[in-house]
């Protein structure tokens, strides 16, 4: 997927993960962005993965509990940023 993040804008996509699943992710932006994987626990937002100011990133996330997670990219720059990303839920 390729999208444009406006200045101070964010892209968020949410999904359910079980403890038997992993999330594989990859992204590339034409300027540094903030990236995190988050979930809500009561009134608190928890960030099991958080990467600041990176134009390229990838990894595999193994959840410790089954719940809804979100991947979020944020553009803190003063100009739009083009972001390309892929992610997949993998069992096993």
Buried (B, 14 or more C-beta within 10 A) or exposed (E): EEEEBEEEBEBEEEEEBEEEBBBEBEBBBEBBBBBBBBBEEEEEEEEBBEBEEEEEBEBEBEBEEEBEBBBBBBBBBEEBBEBEBEBEEEEE
